[in-house]
Amino acid sequence: MRVLIYGAGVIGSLYAALLSEAGVDITVFTRGKRLRDLQTKGLLYNRNGRIKTAKVTVLSSLDDHDRYDCIFLTVREDQLMTALAELKDNSSPTIVTMVNSLDPYEQWEAVCGSGRILPAFPGAGGSLEGGVLDADLTPRIIQPTTIGRTDRREKELTALFRRAHIPYQIVSDMHEWQICHLGMVVPIADAYYEADDPRRAGENPFLMKKTACRIQENFRRIKGKGVKLSPVKMNVFLILPSSIVAVIMGFVFRSDFGNRFMYQHSMKAPEEMRRLHEQLYAFLGS
């Protein structure tokens, strides 16, 4: 199976490394400094304290006739439409979109071609320091890689993830899942941006209470618009008192998990998170 990873940031690089370890034929497409790093040093990643080099092919341009079984689109939300336009004439049948967005998927297929989008979302996080990837998959119990239920392509993708030991879940409505995901992560990112010292945001009980109330209010408004909370466990946030949710949030913010999967992304993608903030509250207020 041939897979193209379009975008070699933290997420794209991690999935490229994991799939490469499983013997999948991986090609990575990127530009700029990241391209130069990959061309000169290779895709370096930290694996249990050892620096390894992933076996991948690196491209700086993509031929329309270079066909892959699937393309993983791992770019920022503000790069999405440009990337889809660039992939429009490529002959690969499936584009796995691993992007935060509230856009309807029909809007994406209007750009790249009908029937090509397989919506998904990564369960991963970490950082790139000095050209070396230090990232990992999120624990299965919290958020595995999430795939929208579609057709036979879903089975091909899950077989690929099983081969690479990547935990995954399948949801019946990926758009609903994305809405609920943003209902939680937008207030989390906002908390970091509002903190005097973002690294110590979890030590501020007032900020944690504010974040807990925002998440609960978002979920109430989401349900009020007829959207089911997805996954179902999100309903717990509406059952627990906000004071308890605030204590839980403070613990998560202060944990290694919070640092790797919440803090690092929020600090490195503030413009993306602010755009998603605007998208979410425009949807909730419509």
N, C-alpha and C positions, 0 to 999 in steps of 0.2 A: 504493500500500500504506500502510495506517495502522498505526502502531506506538505502543504506550504504554510508556514507561519508568517503572516503579513503583519510585521511590527515586532521589534526585538527589544521591547522594554522588559520590565520585571516579569509580567505575565507571559508574554510571548516566549521569552527566553526560558522560563521554567518549564512550560509545556514542551518546548523544543527539546530540552535536556531530558525530560522524563520519557518522552516518546522515543527519542534516540536511544536511550538506554535499553528500551524494549525491542530494539532492532527495527524500528520503523524508519523508512527512507524520508528524512526531514530536510526541507529546504527553508531557509530563512531569508525574508526580503526586508530590507531596511535602508535607511539613508543616513547622511550626515556623520557625526562623530561615532555613533554606534556602528555604522557600516565600517568605518576605518578601524575601529577596535576589533571587530570580528574578522576582518580581512588580515590584520597583522597578528592578533593574539589568539584568535579562535573564540568560541563560545565557552568562556571559563565559568565554572560554577562550584560553589562550596557544597560538598556532599559529605556529611558527617565529619566535618573538620578537615577534609582533604579537598584540595583544589583539583578539579577534573576538567577535561576538555570534551565537550559534546561533539559527536560525529555528525556534523551538519554541512550542507552546502549553503554558501552565502551568495545572494544575488543583490545587485544594485538596480536591475531593470527586469521587467517581467514581459515575456513574449506572449502574445495572445494565444498562440498555439501550444504553449507549454502547459499541458493538462495534468492536473492533480486530482486525486480521489476526493480530497476536500481541502479547503483553505480555512485556516483559523485566522479570523480577523481580530487582532488584539491591539487596538489603537485607542486613543482617547476619544471621547464623545465628539469633540469639535473637529476631529480628523475623519470621522466616519463617512460622511457623504463624499468627500474627496476620494477616499479609498474605494468606496463602492463604484464610483464613476471610473476609476482606474481599472477596476476588475470587470467592468461591463462587457468587454469584448473577449475576455479570457474564456477558454473553452471548459474550464473546470466546472463541474455540475453543482457543487455544494459549497456555500460560504457559511461557516459556523461563526456567528457574530457574538463575540465575547466582550460586549460593550455595555456600559451603563447608559440607558436612554429610555425615555418614555415615548419615543416615536412609534407609531404603528408600523408593523413589519411590511405592510403593503407599500408604505412610502419608500422603504429601502428597496423593495423589489421593483418599484417603478424606475429606479436608477440602474440596478444591476441585472434585471431580468426576472421574470416570473418563475416561481418555484425553486429558486436557488438558495433562499435564506433558511438556515436552520438555527433558530435562536437559542443561545446558551449564555451561561455566565460563569466566570472562573471562580473556583474555590481556592484562592491562593493569595499570597502577599509576600512582601519582603523588600529588598533594596538592591541596587546596583552601585557598588563602590569600587572606583578604580578599574572599571571594566569587568569586575568579578561579581557574579550573581550570588546573592545570599538570600534565598527565598525558600518557601516551603508551601505545601498544601495546607489549607485550613482543616482542622479536625472534622471528621465526617459528621459528628453529632451537632456541630455548629453550622457549617455550610459547605457541603461537598460541591463539586462542579455540578451545575444545574442545567438541564437540557429540556427544551420544550418538546412535548409529544408531537410527532409529525407522522412519519411513515417509515419505510424501510431504511432511510438514511439514519434515523435514530438508532436502529439496531446496529448498523455499521459503526456508528460513533461509539456506542456503549461497548462494543466488542474491542474497539481500539483502546478505550480507557481501561477495560479489564486487563488487556495485555500489558499495559503500562502500570497497573496497580494504582490507578487514579480513581478515588471514590467519586461516585456520581449519584444524582437523583434525577428522576424524570417528573416533570410537573405537567398537568393537563393544559394550563394556560400560562404561558411564559410572560405575557404582558401583565397579567395580574401579579405574578411573582415579582416582576421588576418594580411595579408601583409600590408594593409592600416593602421591598428591599430598600428603596429610596426613602420610604416613610421612616425607616430606622437610621440609615447611614447619613442622611442629610443632617439631622440634629446632632449626630456624633461629630461630624466634621465641623459643624457650626460651633460646638463646644470648644474645640481646639482653637478655632479662629478668634473666639471671644476671650479666651484665657490670657491673663497677663504673661504666664509662662506655660505654653502649650504642653510641654513635657510633664507638667505637674497638674494638668487639668483635673485629673481624678482625685486630687487632694482637696478640691474646692467643693464642699457639700452643697453650697447654694447653686453652683453651676451644674452639679450632678442632678439636683432636684429639678432644675429648669429643663435639663436634657430629658429626664424621665417624663416630665409632663408634656414636653413637645412630642416625644415618641407616642405616648398614649393618645394625645389629641390627634396626631396624624392618623393613627389606626382607627380612631372613632370616625374621623371624617372620611377615611377610605371606605369603611363599611357603610357609612351613610350614603355613599355614591353607588352602592350596590356591588362593590368589589369584595370578594371573599378574601380573607387574610390567608396568605400563602407564604410558607407552609403553615399548617393548622396551628403549630406550636406558638405562632405569633399571638394568638388569642390570650396567652398567659399574661401578656403585658396589660391587657384590659381587665384581668381578674385581680392581679396584685395591686396593693396600695402603692401610690407613687413614691412614698417614703421607702418602701422595700425595693422598688425598682431603682431608686436613686442609689441605695447602698450597693446593689448588684452592679450598677453601671460604674460606680467608683472603683470597685474591685477590678472590673474588667479593664478600665482605663489604666490602672496601675500595674497590670500584669504584663508578662512578656508577650502574651497573645495580643494585648492591646497595643503594645509598642510596634510589633511586627505587622499586624494586619489592619490596624486602624490609624495609628499616629503617622507612620511612615507614608502611607498613601495620601492622607489628608494634607500633610506638609508638602508633598511633592506634586500634588495636583490641585492646588487651590482654585485655579480658574475653572477647571472641569467641575469641581464640586459646587462652585457658585452658580454655574450654568444649570447644574442639576437641581440645586436649590430653587432656582427660578422656575424650572420646568415643573417640579413637584407642586409648589404652592400655586402656580397658575392652574394646574390640573385640579387641585383641591378647591380652589376658589371659583372655578368655572361653573 
